[in-house]
């Protein structure tokens, strides 16, 4: 699943570790999600969207 996490982090000047702490996951999880190697669970997706003050659809992109 494609996402805008790298772009959204850069806009806020957050490191992967900063975002990981904000949503209570490991930095490795953020890396895997950003690279598209791991699709987050629904609770993690909601926490990501909330951290960026966006909807899930604004963070994750439909590949169709």
Protein Blocks (a to p, Z undefined) as FASTA:
>chain_A
ZZfklmmmmmnopafklmmmmnopafklmmmmmnopaccdfklmmmmmmmnopafklmpc
cfZZ
